[in-house]
Amino acid sequence: SLFAGLDLPGRFLFATLTLMTLIAILVFIEEAVYIYRKIPSSKRSIIIWINAAAPVISTTSCIGMWVPRSTMFTDFTAGIFFSIVIHKFLMMMIKECGGQKVLLRRFENGRFTISTGPCCCCCLCLPRVPITRQTLFWLKLGTFQFAVFRPVLVFLSIVLWTNGNYVLYNLSPKGPALWISCFIGALTLFALWAVGIMFRKVRILLKCKNIIPKFALYQFIVILNQLQTTIINILATQKIIPCAPPLSSTARGSYIAQQMLIMEMFLITVISRMVYRRKYHDLEPPECVAEEPGDKKETP
């Protein structure tokens, strides 16, 4: 087996990373119990979903580390789960504002700044969009489409893979992997853009609810799970990461990505527990007032 072929430092690393994964799961379970007891039912499931992102990615990475042949399935599982978390994070910001109706009353004459990342951060000439029920619908649709279409594309990839037509590291224009990856990338950018637009508007209003550190943790998960893994896989595909028998370059790159994710997601799980729990000491926080100029301040 793979574990039997490792030397003493390798076995110690595997044992340590597995222990970190188990601790992350226990920390999440304890936090989920706390949220279930202390948080109103309207926010409970959303916050549990968001807190589960790091432990789930850590768990799938640990399974992929122990069972190399399951890497494709574990990566797809983590990707599907995180696509749902992106939509949940947008809904959490709306809930923290008091819900859609209260948010519309607060920003009755306000406008969304759509010249933000990752799609339009350089397009400063874009107009500011009025905050209406319709624009909120489009923002929610921007994240919801990712939560729907990514699982469909993942299912299609698995079907093609079982038939031998889908090779994960084959990025030639004639193969389906390149086109599916590009389509998923475009859907990801639109979903992150919608979250960025909403965060830019409510970050001052929700400052008293720790929205800035929560958004920072969410961004770290995006960068580490998506960008970091993609860069390592590209380096492995180009043989920049050398092979180490019995592991090929791509297998070794996958191992490096999984081991780094386990350590990073463990840290994010612990920090998330502190950030999300800190707000819950006061279940009825004082009403926050928007400070952005041009917005009509109104208390619901």
Secondary structure, DSSP 8 states (H G I E B T S, - for coil): -TTTTS-HHHHHHHHHHHHHHHHHHHHHHHHHHHHHHHS-HHHHHHHHHHHHHHHHHHHHHHHHHH-GGGHHHHHHHHHHHHHHHHHHHHHHHHHHTT-HHHHHHHTTT-EE----TTTSTT-TTS--EE--HHHHHHHHHHHHHHHHHHHHHHHHHHHHHHTT---TT---TTSHHHHHHHHHHHHHHHHHHHHHHHHHHHTTTTGGGTHHHHHHHHHHHHIIIIIIHHHHHHHHHTT-S--BTTB-HHHHHHHHHHHHHHHHHHHHHHHHHHHHHHHTT-SS--------TT------
